Amino acid sequence: MNPDLLNDIAEYISVLSASLEKANSVQDRSAYERHLAAAASIRESLRQCNFQQARQQVASEERDFGWSFLPGEEGRAAESAFVHFKRLFEQKQKGQ
């Protein structure tokens, strides 16, 4: 297990949490809460070294970002943080 992956997902969760605090609408807050729940599941899979499940969860989260829109600067920050996490996740998986 690459311990950096837990730090990477924690950073993504931190950005999501900050974006949730700035969300204006109930719909936006619900979307951030959904992304936070998904990130928590990914973190748990990583913690348990279940990389196959983590890969599936990351792919599902990528689809969710593709089907939804998070408005404003906080939405862009959340999406950017996910793209960054996904890239690091893929790079570190190839290195194992």
N, CA and C atoms as an extended XYZ file, in Angstrom:
288
Properties=species:S:1:pos:R:3:atomname:S:1:resname:S:1:resid:I:1 pbc="F F F"
N         0.847       -1.186        0.000 N   MET     1
C         0.000        0.000        0.000 CA  MET     1
C         0.882        1.233        0.000 C   MET     1
N         0.578        2.133       -0.873 N   ASN     2
C         1.278        3.401       -0.934 CA  ASN     2
C         0.593        4.363        0.034 C   ASN     2
N         1.237        4.680        1.175 N   PRO     3
C         0.576        5.544        2.157 CA  PRO     3
C         0.252        6.928        1.612 C   PRO     3
N         0.937        7.326        0.558 N   ASP     4
C         0.638        8.624       -0.041 CA  ASP     4
C        -0.790        8.681       -0.584 C   ASP     4
N        -1.337        7.535       -0.989 N   LEU     5
C        -2.703        7.532       -1.511 CA  LEU     5
C        -3.702        7.990       -0.457 C   LEU     5
N        -3.469        7.617        0.792 N   LEU     6
C        -4.369        8.074        1.856 CA  LEU     6
C        -4.251        9.591        2.034 C   LEU     6
N        -3.048       10.118        1.886 N   ASN     7
C        -2.876       11.574        1.942 CA  ASN     7
C        -3.542       12.251        0.749 C   ASN     7
N        -3.438       11.615       -0.415 N   ASP     8
C        -4.042       12.180       -1.630 CA  ASP     8
C        -5.563       12.247       -1.510 C   ASP     8
N        -6.175       11.172       -1.021 N   ILE     9
C        -7.641       11.175       -0.888 CA  ILE     9
C        -8.056       12.139        0.218 C   ILE     9
N        -7.234       12.257        1.266 N   ALA    10
C        -7.542       13.211        2.340 CA  ALA    10
C        -7.537       14.646        1.810 C   ALA    10
N        -6.621       14.940        0.913 N   GLU    11
C        -6.574       16.281        0.320 CA  GLU    11
C        -7.829       16.543       -0.513 C   GLU    11
N        -8.252       15.554       -1.280 N   TYR    12
C        -9.484       15.682       -2.069 CA  TYR    12
C       -10.681       15.902       -1.138 C   TYR    12
N       -10.752       15.134       -0.062 N   ILE    13
C       -11.849       15.275        0.901 CA  ILE    13
C       -11.837       16.675        1.516 C   ILE    13
N       -10.663       17.190        1.793 N   SER    14
C       -10.541       18.535        2.360 CA  SER    14
C       -11.104       19.591        1.413 C   SER    14
N       -10.790       19.468        0.130 N   VAL    15
C       -11.309       20.421       -0.860 CA  VAL    15
C       -12.828       20.298       -0.959 C   VAL    15
N       -13.335       19.067       -0.981 N   LEU    16
C       -14.787       18.872       -1.025 CA  LEU    16
C       -15.466       19.503        0.182 C   LEU    16
N       -14.887       19.307        1.355 N   SER    17
C       -15.469       19.864        2.584 CA  SER    17
C       -15.498       21.385        2.534 C   SER    17
N       -14.417       21.976        2.062 N   ALA    18
C       -14.365       23.436        1.951 CA  ALA    18
C       -15.394       23.935        0.939 C   ALA    18
N       -15.554       23.208       -0.153 N   SER    19
C       -16.532       23.597       -1.171 CA  SER    19
C       -17.954       23.452       -0.635 C   SER    19
N       -18.205       22.399        0.136 N   LEU    20
C       -19.523       22.199        0.736 CA  LEU    20
C       -19.887       23.384        1.627 C   LEU    20
N       -18.933       23.870        2.403 N   GLU    21
C       -19.196       25.000        3.292 CA  GLU    21
C       -19.615       26.254        2.533 C   GLU    21
N       -19.161       26.379        1.291 N   LYS    22
C       -19.466       27.570        0.491 CA  LYS    22
C       -20.695       27.378       -0.400 C   LYS    22
N       -21.225       26.156       -0.463 N   ALA    23
C       -22.360       25.876       -1.349 CA  ALA    23
C       -23.586       26.670       -0.914 C   ALA    23
N       -24.292       27.219       -1.889 N   ASN    24
C       -25.435       28.082       -1.598 CA  ASN    24
C       -26.773       27.356       -1.599 C   ASN    24
N       -26.938       26.378       -2.447 N   SER    25
C       -28.250       25.751       -2.577 CA  SER    25
C       -28.269       24.364       -1.946 C   SER    25
N       -29.458       23.924       -1.621 N   VAL    26
C       -29.649       22.582       -1.057 CA  VAL    26
C       -29.192       21.534       -2.063 C   VAL    26
N       -29.491       21.758       -3.331 N   GLN    27
C       -29.098       20.820       -4.382 CA  GLN    27
C       -27.577       20.704       -4.465 C   GLN    27
N       -26.887       21.834       -4.394 N   ASP    28
C       -25.422       21.805       -4.437 CA  ASP    28
C       -24.853       21.097       -3.217 C   ASP    28
N       -25.403       21.404       -2.041 N   ARG    29
C       -24.924       20.748       -0.817 CA  ARG    29
C       -25.133       19.240       -0.896 C   ARG    29
N       -26.241       18.831       -1.451 N   SER    30
C       -26.522       17.404       -1.614 CA  SER    30
C       -25.487       16.745       -2.529 C   SER    30
N       -25.115       17.432       -3.598 N   ALA    31
C       -24.110       16.894       -4.526 CA  ALA    31
C       -22.761       16.759       -3.828 C   ALA    31
N       -22.372       17.777       -3.056 N   TYR    32
C       -21.101       17.702       -2.331 CA  TYR    32
C       -21.122       16.578       -1.303 C   TYR    32
N       -22.253       16.413       -0.634 N   GLU    33
C       -22.363       15.327        0.348 CA  GLU    33
C       -22.240       13.966       -0.326 C   GLU    33
N       -22.798       13.847       -1.516 N   ARG    34
C       -22.680       12.600       -2.288 CA  ARG    34
C       -21.222       12.337       -2.667 C   ARG    34
N       -20.528       13.381       -3.104 N   HIS    35
C       -19.115       13.228       -3.448 CA  HIS    35
C       -18.276       12.910       -2.209 C   HIS    35
N       -18.612       13.525       -1.078 N   LEU    36
C       -17.892       13.222        0.160 CA  LEU    36
C       -18.097       11.775        0.587 C   LEU    36
N       -19.315       11.283        0.439 N   ALA    37
C       -19.582        9.886        0.786 CA  ALA    37
C       -18.785        8.946       -0.119 C   ALA    37
N       -18.723        9.270       -1.404 N   ALA    38
C       -17.950        8.452       -2.342 CA  ALA    38
C       -16.467        8.495       -1.985 C   ALA    38
N       -15.970        9.675       -1.652 N   ALA    39
C       -14.557        9.809       -1.282 CA  ALA    39
C       -14.248        9.023       -0.010 C   ALA    39
N       -15.164        9.028        0.933 N   ALA    40
C       -14.969        8.252        2.162 CA  ALA    40
C       -14.912        6.756        1.855 C   ALA    40
N       -15.733        6.308        0.928 N   SER    41
C       -15.714        4.898        0.524 CA  SER    41
C       -14.397        4.542       -0.166 C   SER    41
N       -13.919        5.444       -1.007 N   ILE    42
C       -12.627        5.222       -1.676 CA  ILE    42
C       -11.521        5.147       -0.625 C   ILE    42
N       -11.563        6.065        0.334 N   ARG    43
C       -10.553        6.073        1.397 CA  ARG    43
C       -10.562        4.754        2.163 C   ARG    43
N       -11.741        4.256        2.476 N   GLU    44
C       -11.834        3.000        3.218 CA  GLU    44
C       -11.287        1.837        2.391 C   GLU    44
N       -11.577        1.818        1.114 N   SER    45
C       -11.032        0.766        0.239 CA  SER    45
C        -9.513        0.831        0.199 C   SER    45
N        -8.975        2.042        0.114 N   LEU    46
C        -7.515        2.206        0.109 CA  LEU    46
C        -6.919        1.753        1.439 C   LEU    46
N        -7.581        2.132        2.527 N   ARG    47
C        -7.093        1.755        3.853 CA  ARG    47
C        -7.051        0.231        4.006 C   ARG    47
N        -8.015       -0.444        3.393 N   GLN    48
C        -8.080       -1.903        3.455 CA  GLN    48
C        -7.255       -2.567        2.351 C   GLN    48
N        -6.547       -1.769        1.564 N   CYS    49
C        -5.730       -2.263        0.439 CA  CYS    49
C        -6.561       -3.005       -0.598 C   CYS    49
N        -7.809       -2.612       -0.752 N   ASN    50
C        -8.689       -3.210       -1.744 CA  ASN    50
C        -8.662       -2.302       -2.983 C   ASN    50
N        -7.596       -2.456       -3.768 N   PHE    51
C        -7.369       -1.545       -4.890 CA  PHE    51
C        -8.345       -1.771       -6.038 C   PHE    51
N        -8.791       -3.001       -6.222 N   GLN    52
C        -9.779       -3.257       -7.278 CA  GLN    52
C       -11.070       -2.489       -6.978 C   GLN    52
N       -11.518       -2.566       -5.745 N   GLN    53
C       -12.724       -1.837       -5.364 CA  GLN    53
C       -12.492       -0.335       -5.463 C   GLN    53
N       -11.333        0.130       -5.035 N   ALA    54
C       -11.020        1.560       -5.130 CA  ALA    54
C       -11.041        2.022       -6.587 C   ALA    54
N       -10.491        1.214       -7.494 N   ARG    55
C       -10.512        1.572       -8.928 CA  ARG    55
C       -11.949        1.709       -9.426 C   ARG    55
N       -12.808        0.771       -9.024 N   GLN    56
C       -14.217        0.831       -9.434 CA  GLN    56
C       -14.897        2.081       -8.873 C   GLN    56
N       -14.585        2.408       -7.632 N   GLN    57
C       -15.186        3.587       -7.004 CA  GLN    57
C       -14.692        4.871       -7.656 C   GLN    57
N       -13.412        4.925       -7.996 N   VAL    58
C       -12.868        6.103       -8.677 CA  VAL    58
C       -13.541        6.257      -10.042 C   VAL    58
N       -13.727        5.161      -10.756 N   ALA    59
C       -14.397        5.219      -12.057 CA  ALA    59
C       -15.843        5.691      -11.905 C   ALA    59
N       -16.514        5.228      -10.880 N   SER    60
C       -17.888        5.655      -10.617 CA  SER    60
C       -17.950        7.139      -10.288 C   SER    60
N       -17.007        7.611       -9.491 N   GLU    61
C       -16.948        9.030       -9.137 CA  GLU    61
C       -16.651        9.869      -10.378 C   GLU    61
N       -15.812        9.361      -11.254 N   GLU    62
C       -15.519       10.084      -12.500 CA  GLU    62
C       -16.793       10.223      -13.336 C   GLU    62
N       -17.568        9.149      -13.428 N   ARG    63
C       -18.842        9.216      -14.158 CA  ARG    63
C       -19.781       10.227      -13.507 C   ARG    63
N       -19.835       10.232      -12.177 N   ASP    64
C       -20.721       11.160      -11.474 CA  ASP    64
C       -20.330       12.612      -11.776 C   ASP    64
N       -19.032       12.892      -11.790 N   PHE    65
C       -18.604       14.248      -12.146 CA  PHE    65
C       -18.973       14.555      -13.593 C   PHE    65
N       -18.927       13.569      -14.467 N   GLY    66
C       -19.280       13.785      -15.867 CA  GLY    66
C       -20.761       14.045      -16.083 C   GLY    66
N       -21.592       13.497      -15.205 N   TRP    67
C       -23.048       13.645      -15.352 CA  TRP    67
C       -23.612       14.823      -14.584 C   TRP    67
N       -22.825       15.401      -13.706 N   SER    68
C       -23.345       16.484      -12.877 CA  SER    68
C       -22.494       17.735      -13.074 C   SER    68
N       -22.981       18.815      -12.507 N   PHE    69
C       -22.272       20.087      -12.608 CA  PHE    69
C       -22.282       20.746      -11.244 C   PHE    69
N       -21.114       21.128      -10.774 N   LEU    70
C       -20.989       21.870       -9.521 CA  LEU    70
C       -20.648       23.309       -9.877 C   LEU    70
N       -21.537       24.235       -9.593 N   PRO    71
C       -21.334       25.616      -10.054 CA  PRO    71
C       -20.294       26.383       -9.244 C   PRO    71
N       -19.819       27.439       -9.854 N   GLY    72
C       -18.958       28.396       -9.169 CA  GLY    72
C       -17.530       27.938       -8.994 C   GLY    72
N       -16.787       28.803       -8.325 N   GLU    73
C       -15.374       28.539       -8.079 CA  GLU    73
C       -15.180       27.291       -7.221 C   GLU    73
N       -16.059       27.107       -6.226 N   GLU    74
C       -15.926       25.924       -5.374 CA  GLU    74
C       -16.185       24.639       -6.161 C   GLU    74
N       -17.070       24.685       -7.139 N   GLY    75
C       -17.312       23.524       -7.996 CA  GLY    75
C       -16.097       23.202       -8.849 C   GLY    75
N       -15.497       24.237       -9.405 N   ARG    76
C       -14.283       24.028      -10.198 CA  ARG    76
C       -13.167       23.468       -9.320 C   ARG    76
N       -13.067       23.955       -8.091 N   ALA    77
C       -12.028       23.464       -7.174 CA  ALA    77
C       -12.247       21.988       -6.856 C   ALA    77
N       -13.497       21.599       -6.621 N   ALA    78
C       -13.804       20.205       -6.305 CA  ALA    78
C       -13.490       19.300       -7.497 C   ALA    78
N       -13.915       19.706       -8.674 N   GLU    79
C       -13.651       18.901       -9.862 CA  GLU    79
C       -12.162       18.808      -10.147 C   GLU    79
N       -11.464       19.911       -9.999 N   SER    80
C       -10.014       19.915      -10.206 CA  SER    80
C        -9.316       19.005       -9.193 C   SER    80
N        -9.767       19.043       -7.950 N   ALA    81
C        -9.172       18.190       -6.914 CA  ALA    81
C        -9.412       16.718       -7.231 C   ALA    81
N       -10.589       16.390       -7.767 N   PHE    82
C       -10.839       14.999       -8.132 CA  PHE    82
C        -9.942       14.570       -9.280 C   PHE    82
N        -9.830       15.393      -10.303 N   VAL    83
C        -8.974       15.067      -11.454 CA  VAL    83
C        -7.537       14.857      -10.979 C   VAL    83
N        -7.079       15.709      -10.087 N   HIS    84
C        -5.725       15.586       -9.542 CA  HIS    84
C        -5.582       14.274       -8.767 C   HIS    84
N        -6.545       13.963       -7.904 N   PHE    85
C        -6.495       12.711       -7.150 CA  PHE    85
C        -6.496       11.513       -8.098 C   PHE    85
N        -7.375       11.529       -9.079 N   LYS    86
C        -7.477       10.407      -10.021 CA  LYS    86
C        -6.151       10.195      -10.749 C   LYS    86
N        -5.524       11.272      -11.181 N   ARG    87
C        -4.239       11.164      -11.878 CA  ARG    87
C        -3.177       10.559      -10.959 C   ARG    87
N        -3.103       11.023       -9.715 N   LEU    88
C        -2.143       10.470       -8.753 CA  LEU    88
C        -2.443        8.995       -8.460 C   LEU    88
N        -3.711        8.683       -8.294 N   PHE    89
C        -4.131        7.307       -8.035 CA  PHE    89
C        -3.669        6.386       -9.167 C   PHE    89
N        -3.927        6.802      -10.403 N   GLU    90
C        -3.535        5.984      -11.561 CA  GLU    90
C        -2.032        5.836      -11.659 C   GLU    90
N        -1.299        6.924      -11.435 N   GLN    91
C         0.163        6.867      -11.505 CA  GLN    91
C         0.724        5.925      -10.441 C   GLN    91
N         0.203        6.006       -9.248 N   LYS    92
C         0.719        5.184       -8.153 CA  LYS    92
C         0.313        3.731       -8.294 C   LYS    92
N        -0.806        3.475       -8.932 N   GLN    93
C        -1.220        2.102       -9.186 CA  GLN    93
C        -0.310        1.457      -10.230 C   GLN    93
N         0.099        2.228      -11.219 N   LYS    94
C         1.015        1.700      -12.238 CA  LYS    94
C         2.385        1.399      -11.644 C   LYS    94
N         2.760        2.147      -10.614 N   GLY    95
C         4.065        1.976       -9.986 CA  GLY    95
C         4.153        0.777       -9.064 C   GLY    95
N         3.015        0.136       -8.781 N   GLN    96
C         3.036       -1.014       -7.865 CA  GLN    96
C         3.202       -2.308       -8.596 C   GLN    96
